[in-house]
Amino acid sequence: MTPVELSRTVLRAVRRAVDQGELRVAVPERVVVTVPGPGGCGDYATNVALQLARPAGEAPLRVAEILRQQLVEVGEDLVDDVVVTGPGFLNFRLRGNAPAGLVEDILRGGTRYGFSEQLGGQVVHLHAPCEVRAVVVMDSVGRLLRAQGARVRIGYDSPPPEEPAGWENLLGVRVDHGSEVAVPTTGPPTVGAVHLRPVPAPSDPLPLGPDAARWALLHPAPHDRPRITDEHLVQREANPLFRVRYARARTRALTRNAADLGFTSEPGPIGRTAADLGFTGEPGPTGRTAEAHALAATLADHPRILLTSATRHTPDRLARHLVDVADAVLAFLPAVLPRGAEKPSAAHRARLALAEAAGAVLAGGLSLLGIDAPEHL
């Protein structure tokens, strides 16, 4: 089950509760499903009960309990458990084959998974000082906006440097020798000008090279001063950029190793039982199954992260998300390939597909930051 399918299932539960007279409220057009927050549990969560409580004239916990009971019935084939936490959050644990639909969606979209037309018809006019960090941030924000269907025009609040070739050649950003770009009087509606003013870089990032320099400028929040140091070049786990690129390279290596073993990826159940994964214990996500579901939940959040990063003009949000994906990937990867005399099974093919999906998300996210995603590292 994908987040979109789960959202539709929740809507069906709301509509059913309204039809049966348990709730007196207008059925919303859509329900947002995300990764559980602090205090949550399971694979996904939604705050729809809190949103409906006031118009329904009911306490949030009462609305959540009504919807929980409905969800147990309408989602019995796909949802393993529904738990109410906090003031009324609904938390879902999906059945063992839940990630398969998500993995298929990601592999179908490839590095463009999460791209949409939600901002289609908009022309966004970005402005920034002609300072290296501001220019790189504006370049990445433009990529994010275009990935959501917007048309982007750029302008500078100050004249460009006399020789911007270093920025263009090493950082991949274009610096036009004009401070303004005219907005057309006809065509799609124009969003008000967006002024990007991140804290300037304290020193020249170009000696770090294109990838490390862009990461150093984009990973910190706009109000934080970037650290322009050699720490971004160190190939160790302490370096977030290294972890992201290493995780991507590992997923590609797994595909090559699997081919040597004579099998390829195929989305499917990620180990329905603990025994299938070489573990024993109580039913439910355990061992590598839990890590697979944690990774799937992080990947499912990718479209929301892309849209939020675009609309709030915060590429740092995407950079932090990629670190989360990389950490989830690295925890999961040891379970992908058969061990010892173990023969490749359907579960191995499904795990490989999940790993490949994660690699596609990492590569796509890095491309939106203007950073290379190597297949070997």
Backbone hydrogen bonds, N-H to C=O, Kabsch-Sander energy under -0.5 kcal/mol:
donor,donor_aa,acceptor,acceptor_aa,energy
6,L,2,T,-2.6
7,S,3,P,-2.5
8,R,4,V,-2.1
9,T,5,E,-2.0
10,V,6,L,-2.4
11,L,7,S,-2.2
12,R,8,R,-2.2
13,A,9,T,-1.9
14,V,10,V,-2.4
15,R,11,L,-2.8
16,R,12,R,-2.3
17,A,13,A,-2.1
18,V,14,V,-2.2
19,D,15,R,-2.6
20,Q,16,R,-2.0
21,G,18,V,-1.4
22,E,17,A,-2.1
23,L,17,A,-1.3
25,V,23,L,-0.7
34,T,45,A,-2.6
40,G,37,G,-2.4
43,D,92,F,-3.1
44,Y,92,F,-1.6
45,A,34,T,-2.6
46,T,90,L,-1.9
50,L,47,N,-0.7
51,Q,47,N,-1.6
52,L,48,V,-2.0
53,A,49,A,-1.2
54,R,50,L,-0.6
56,A,52,L,-2.0
57,G,53,A,-1.0
57,G,54,R,-1.1
58,E,53,A,-2.1
63,V,59,A,-2.2
64,A,60,P,-2.7
65,E,61,L,-2.2
66,I,62,R,-2.0
67,L,63,V,-2.5
68,R,64,A,-2.5
69,Q,65,E,-2.0
70,Q,66,I,-1.8
71,L,67,L,-2.8
72,V,68,R,-2.0
73,E,69,Q,-0.9
74,V,70,Q,-2.8
75,G,71,L,-2.2
76,E,73,E,-0.9
78,L,75,G,-1.2
79,V,75,G,-3.8
80,D,78,L,-0.6
80,D,93,R,-2.4
81,D,93,R,-1.7
83,V,91,N,-2.5
85,T,89,F,-2.3
88,G,85,T,-1.6
89,F,85,T,-2.5
90,L,46,T,-2.3
91,N,83,V,-3.0
91,N,89,F,-0.6
92,F,44,Y,-3.2
93,R,81,D,-2.5
94,L,92,F,-0.5
95,R,78,L,-2.2
98,A,95,R,-2.5
100,A,97,N,-1.4
101,G,98,A,-0.6
102,L,98,A,-0.6
103,V,99,P,-2.8
104,E,100,A,-2.4
105,D,101,G,-2.1
106,I,102,L,-2.4
107,L,103,V,-2.8
108,R,104,E,-2.1
109,G,105,D,-2.0
110,G,106,I,-2.6
112,R,109,G,-1.7
113,Y,110,G,-1.8
115,F,112,R,-2.4
116,S,147,A,-2.1
119,L,148,Q,-3.2
120,G,117,E,-1.8
121,G,149,G,-0.6
122,Q,119,L,-1.6
123,V,189,P,-1.9
124,V,122,Q,-0.5
124,V,151,R,-3.1
125,H,123,V,-0.5
125,H,191,V,-0.6
126,L,124,V,-0.7
126,L,153,R,-3.2
127,H,194,V,-3.2
128,A,155,G,-1.2
131,E,129,P,-2.1
135,V,131,E,-2.6
136,V,132,V,-2.0
137,V,133,R,-2.8
138,M,134,A,-2.5
139,D,135,V,-2.1
140,S,136,V,-2.3
141,V,137,V,-2.8
142,G,138,M,-2.3
143,R,139,D,-1.7
144,L,140,S,-2.4
145,L,141,V,-2.6
146,R,142,G,-2.3
147,A,143,R,-1.9
148,Q,144,L,-0.6
148,Q,145,L,-1.1
149,G,146,R,-1.8
150,A,145,L,-2.2
151,R,122,Q,-2.9
153,R,124,V,-2.7
155,G,126,L,-1.9
156,Y,179,S,-1.3
157,D,128,A,-2.1
166,G,163,E,-0.6
168,E,164,P,-2.2
169,N,165,A,-3.3
170,L,166,G,-2.3
171,L,166,G,-0.7
171,L,167,W,-1.3
172,G,168,E,-0.6
173,V,167,W,-1.3
175,V,173,V,-0.5
176,D,174,R,-0.6
178,G,176,D,-1.3
191,V,123,V,-2.7
194,V,125,H,-2.8
195,H,193,A,-0.6
196,L,127,H,-3.2
196,L,194,V,-0.6
197,R,195,H,-0.6
199,V,222,P,-3.0
208,L,205,P,-2.0
209,G,206,L,-2.0
213,A,209,G,-2.2
214,R,210,P,-2.2
215,W,211,D,-2.4
216,A,212,A,-2.6
217,L,213,A,-1.7
218,L,214,R,-2.2
219,H,215,W,-2.9
224,D,221,A,-2.3
228,I,226,P,-0.7
229,T,227,R,-1.2
232,H,229,T,-1.2
233,L,230,D,-2.1
234,V,230,D,-0.6
234,V,231,E,-0.5
236,R,234,V,-1.5
239,N,236,R,-1.9
243,R,239,N,-2.0
244,V,240,P,-2.2
245,R,241,L,-2.4
246,Y,242,F,-3.0
247,A,243,R,-2.5
248,R,244,V,-1.9
249,A,245,R,-2.4
250,R,246,Y,-2.6
251,T,247,A,-1.8
252,R,248,R,-1.5
253,A,249,A,-2.1
254,L,250,R,-2.3
255,T,251,T,-1.5
256,R,252,R,-1.7
257,N,253,A,-2.8
258,A,254,L,-2.8
259,A,255,T,-1.9
260,D,256,R,-1.8
261,L,257,N,-1.3
262,G,258,A,-0.5
262,G,259,A,-1.0
263,F,258,A,-2.3
266,E,349,R,-1.7
270,I,96,G,-1.4
271,G,269,P,-1.5
277,L,273,T,-0.8
277,L,274,A,-0.7
278,G,275,A,-1.4
279,F,274,A,-3.4
289,T,286,T,-1.8
290,A,286,T,-0.6
291,E,287,G,-1.3
292,A,288,R,-2.4
293,H,289,T,-2.4
294,A,290,A,-2.4
295,L,291,E,-2.3
296,A,292,A,-2.6
297,A,293,H,-2.5
298,T,294,A,-1.8
299,L,295,L,-2.4
300,A,296,A,-2.5
301,D,297,A,-0.9
302,H,299,L,-1.7
305,I,301,D,-2.2
306,L,302,H,-2.5
307,L,303,P,-2.3
308,T,304,R,-2.8
309,S,305,I,-2.9
310,A,306,L,-1.9
311,T,307,L,-2.8
312,R,308,T,-2.3
313,H,310,A,-0.5
314,T,309,S,-2.0
317,R,314,T,-1.4
318,L,314,T,-0.8
319,A,315,P,-2.2
320,R,316,D,-2.3
321,H,317,R,-1.8
322,L,318,L,-2.4
323,V,319,A,-1.4
324,D,320,R,-1.9
325,V,321,H,-2.5
326,A,322,L,-2.6
327,D,323,V,-2.5
328,A,324,D,-2.1
329,V,325,V,-2.6
330,L,326,A,-2.7
331,A,327,D,-1.5
332,F,328,A,-1.2
332,F,329,V,-0.6
333,L,329,V,-2.4
335,A,332,F,-2.0
336,V,333,L,-2.1
337,L,333,L,-0.5
342,E,339,R,-2.5
349,R,345,S,-2.1
350,A,346,A,-2.2
351,R,347,A,-2.5
352,L,348,H,-2.5
353,A,349,R,-2.0
354,L,350,A,-2.1
355,A,351,R,-2.5
356,E,352,L,-2.6
357,A,353,A,-2.3
358,A,354,L,-2.2
359,G,355,A,-2.2
360,A,356,E,-2.0
361,V,357,A,-2.0
362,L,358,A,-2.5
363,A,359,G,-2.5
364,G,360,A,-2.7
365,G,361,V,-2.6
366,L,362,L,-2.5
367,S,363,A,-2.1
368,L,364,G,-1.5
369,L,365,G,-1.0
369,L,366,L,-0.5
370,G,367,S,-1.0
371,I,366,L,-2.9
